[in-house]
Amino acid sequence: MRLGLCHVTPPPAIPLGVAVTVARPAHIIYNVNINNVIKETAVTDPASSTKDRLGEFEQLALLSVLQLGGEAYGGQILEQLEGRAERSASLSSVYITLTRLEKKGLVSSRMGDPTEERGGKAKRFFRVEPAGIEALQESRDRLLRMWTGLEEVLDGGLATRGA
């Protein structure tokens, strides 16, 4: 979906000779060049930015939390990754990924109660937010579009597409 240019208040005054890009509401980017000339650019489908797309491990982490009933802690998520996805990982890589997903607004976390078995430490529980489910759906749809028409190739019928 292509967004049209909107007329909104330009960014605040920028000193002459400073080159910056300022993000503004309504998905308009103001590019301010060295001559202090402002150029409005509409962003084409801002949700499709590569920084917003999920990597494979991020997808697996989100799916693991959902598989565990919607709220899980790192150790459970790691078990899901190793068991269901047959993906080996370290607990620290799981937490790094979950922290990144939380910064993106795709998961949220809360601290549980401290337990004796953990030496008085609390577990950090994660849950997938609606934006996380939407990101998973978009990722699945993108992959399914790419898989479409390749059944014969993937089932061993052809060595290469069109051969």
Secondary structure, DSSP 8 states (H G I E B T S, - for coil): -B-------------TT--EEEEEGGGEEEEE-TT--EEEEE-B-GGG-GGGS--HHHHHHHHHHHHTTS-EEHHHHHHHHHHTS-----HHHHHHHHHHHHHTTSEEEEEEEE-GGGTT-EEEEEEE-HHHHHHHHHHHHHHHHHHTT-HHHHTTS-SSTT-
